[in-house]
Amino acid sequence: MVYDHKIYLIGATGNIGRPLVRKLLSNPKVSLTLFARSPAKVQEIYGNQPAGKLQIVQGDHENLKPFEDSIAGHTRLFLLIQANSFKNSERIVRSFAEKAYASGIQQVVLISGICTNMSWRSNVIAEAGYNWENAVNSIPNRRAFVTLRPAYFMSNQLGTDALSIKSSNKIIDTRGLESPKAWISPNDIGELAAIILQEPIEKHEDAVYDMVGDPKTPKEHAEILSRVLGREIVYEKVTDEQCYDMMTKQAGMPHALAYTMLYLSKELEYDHVSPGLSVLLGRQPETLEQWIEKNKNSFL
Ligand SMILES: NC(=O)c1ccc[n+]([C@@H]2O[C@H](COP(=O)([O-])OP(=O)(O)OC[C@H]3O[C@@H](n4cnc5c(N)ncnc54)[C@H](OP(=O)(O)O)[C@@H]3O)[C@@H](O)[C@H]2O)c1
């Protein structure tokens, strides 16, 4: 089988990667190369594909040699970095993008974050987002560069709310009962990335797309959970000190991140869906309720 377009993906086995890759695999004109730490995991997720449809390159953020050896011949790159250290991650983003453009890549689609909209160095996540985007944006003679800036992933609930719901039928946060949290479904992020990677490069050029899909207050969130799970889930508002202790002592989160999460719960407030998101997706964004319904078993 001959494919018209070869797309290279880094970080495509997780929350965003799965819907993204599944969408791209359904395009008969496209073949994919996945850069991943575990080929066995890729095989398990995406199964057997027709010959040449899905190539796997085993590699790690810390060793770009397999990437350098395999990037030639691709036209587009999806770039998602899972940062252990924000400083180090800027170097990684730049290295992948530089090597990609040098090999002839025409478009890079980067996953950044909504905090990048916040004021200069207001918090470490905002600064990391700015540095990642600047690392690609400042590459001399680069080609197209599209940035997705998603807000809070609905999948974050699996590592936080699902645990407190299972143990005590409650969700816990510091935000006010009526203070909206800017949720986005990772399915929408993956789908928008897939759309951009298949549409004409000139259409999106150097676009930056905010992604807030369904802002909901803690009150609304608890009501949705109660409705979907069929039992009462309540919201417990805790102090900054209590929340910080939970994040650092119970969950092992480093200080900088825990402090930033507290900061964002007050300073990052969106009460509306990102304008134009439905135009980009060609449908309404997935709601928090729809996402919880699909993932109901994780909360039971
Ligand atoms: N969570 C949020 O609310 C939020 C909000 C805004 C932006 N973001 C951004 O969204 C991204 C996370 O997306 P996600 O939820 O889809 O992530 P995820 O589910 O955790 O998946 C992470 C992906 O990165 C790969 N990966 C991790 N460490 C790697 C390494 N050392 N070398 C090579 N590959 C590695 C993983 O591959 P393996 O299969 O090898 O594990 C996987 O494909 C991050 O960039 C984060 O900053 C998150």
The ligand as an SDF file (V2000), in Angstrom:
LIG
                    3D

 48 52  0  0  0  0  0  0  0  0999 V2000
   -3.3900   17.4040   32.4840 N   0  0  0  0  0  0  0  0  0  0  0  0
   -3.7420   18.6340   32.2010 C   0  0  0  0  0  0  0  0  0  0  0  0
   -4.6980   19.1950   32.7540 O   0  0  0  0  0  0  0  0  0  0  0  0
   -2.9620   19.4180   31.1640 C   0  0  0  0  0  0  0  0  0  0  0  0
   -3.3710   20.7130   30.8450 C   0  0  0  0  0  0  0  0  0  0  0  0
   -2.6860   21.4140   29.8350 C   0  0  0  0  0  0  0  0  0  0  0  0
   -1.6180   20.8040   29.1800 C   0  0  0  0  0  0  0  0  0  0  0  0
   -1.2220   19.5460   29.5300 N   0  0  0  0  0  0  0  0  0  0  0  0
   -0.1020   18.9300   28.7920 C   0  0  0  0  0  0  0  0  0  0  0  0
   -0.5920   17.7660   28.1270 O   0  0  0  0  0  0  0  0  0  0  0  0
    0.4480   16.8090   28.0380 C   0  0  0  0  0  0  0  0  0  0  0  0
   -0.0120   15.4860   28.6430 C   0  0  0  0  0  0  0  0  0  0  0  0
   -0.8800   14.8430   27.7290 O   0  0  0  0  0  0  0  0  0  0  0  0
   -1.5060   13.3890   28.0210 P   0  0  0  0  0  0  0  0  0  0  0  0
   -2.4720   13.5110   29.1600 O   0  0  0  0  0  0  0  0  0  0  0  0
   -1.9590   12.8020   26.7420 O   0  0  0  0  0  0  0  0  0  0  0  0
   -0.2300   12.6170   28.5660 O   0  0  0  0  0  0  0  0  0  0  0  0
   -0.1270   11.1000   29.0440 P   0  0  0  0  0  0  0  0  0  0  0  0
   -1.4410   10.4120   28.9390 O   0  0  0  0  0  0  0  0  0  0  0  0
    0.5760   11.1030   30.3570 O   0  0  0  0  0  0  0  0  0  0  0  0
    0.8440   10.4940   27.9470 O   0  0  0  0  0  0  0  0  0  0  0  0
    2.1770   10.9310   27.9070 C   0  0  0  0  0  0  0  0  0  0  0  0
    2.8210   10.4810   26.6060 C   0  0  0  0  0  0  0  0  0  0  0  0
    4.1940   10.8900   26.6310 O   0  0  0  0  0  0  0  0  0  0  0  0
    5.0190    9.7280   26.4850 C   0  0  0  0  0  0  0  0  0  0  0  0
    6.2200    9.8780   27.3060 N   0  0  0  0  0  0  0  0  0  0  0  0
    6.2620   10.1830   28.6280 C   0  0  0  0  0  0  0  0  0  0  0  0
    7.5500   10.2410   29.0340 N   0  0  0  0  0  0  0  0  0  0  0  0
    8.3170    9.9500   27.9410 C   0  0  0  0  0  0  0  0  0  0  0  0
    9.7130    9.8530   27.7170 C   0  0  0  0  0  0  0  0  0  0  0  0
   10.6000   10.0450   28.7040 N   0  0  0  0  0  0  0  0  0  0  0  0
   10.1530    9.5700   26.4770 N   0  0  0  0  0  0  0  0  0  0  0  0
    9.2610    9.3420   25.4580 C   0  0  0  0  0  0  0  0  0  0  0  0
    7.9180    9.4370   25.6090 N   0  0  0  0  0  0  0  0  0  0  0  0
    7.4660    9.7230   26.8400 C   0  0  0  0  0  0  0  0  0  0  0  0
    4.1700    8.5670   26.9350 C   0  0  0  0  0  0  0  0  0  0  0  0
    4.6560    7.4090   26.3160 O   0  0  0  0  0  0  0  0  0  0  0  0
    4.7600    5.9760   27.0190 P   0  0  0  0  0  0  0  0  0  0  0  0
    3.7740    5.1390   26.2790 O   0  0  0  0  0  0  0  0  0  0  0  0
    6.1480    5.5540   26.7570 O   0  0  0  0  0  0  0  0  0  0  0  0
    4.4380    6.1380   28.4770 O   0  0  0  0  0  0  0  0  0  0  0  0
    2.8010    8.9750   26.4050 C   0  0  0  0  0  0  0  0  0  0  0  0
    2.7160    8.7080   25.0270 O   0  0  0  0  0  0  0  0  0  0  0  0
    1.6640   17.4110   28.7620 C   0  0  0  0  0  0  0  0  0  0  0  0
    2.4850   18.0520   27.8180 O   0  0  0  0  0  0  0  0  0  0  0  0
    1.0250   18.4120   29.6880 C   0  0  0  0  0  0  0  0  0  0  0  0
    1.9290   19.4560   30.0410 O   0  0  0  0  0  0  0  0  0  0  0  0
   -1.8790   18.8360   30.5000 C   0  0  0  0  0  0  0  0  0  0  0  0
  1  2  1  0
  2  3  2  0
  2  4  1  0
  4  5  1  0
  4 48  2  0
  5  6  2  0
  6  7  1  0
  7  8  2  0
  8  9  1  0
  8 48  1  0
  9 10  1  0
  9 46  1  0
 10 11  1  0
 11 12  1  0
 11 44  1  0
 12 13  1  0
 13 14  1  0
 14 15  2  0
 14 16  1  0
 14 17  1  0
 17 18  1  0
 18 19  2  0
 18 20  1  0
 18 21  1  0
 21 22  1  0
 22 23  1  0
 23 24  1  0
 23 42  1  0
 24 25  1  0
 25 26  1  0
 25 36  1  0
 26 27  1  0
 26 35  1  0
 27 28  2  0
 28 29  1  0
 29 30  1  0
 29 35  2  0
 30 31  1  0
 30 32  2  0
 32 33  1  0
 33 34  2  0
 34 35  1  0
 36 37  1  0
 36 42  1  0
 37 38  1  0
 38 39  2  0
 38 40  1  0
 38 41  1  0
 42 43  1  0
 44 45  1  0
 44 46  1  0
 46 47  1  0
M  CHG  2   8   1  16  -1
M  END
$$$$
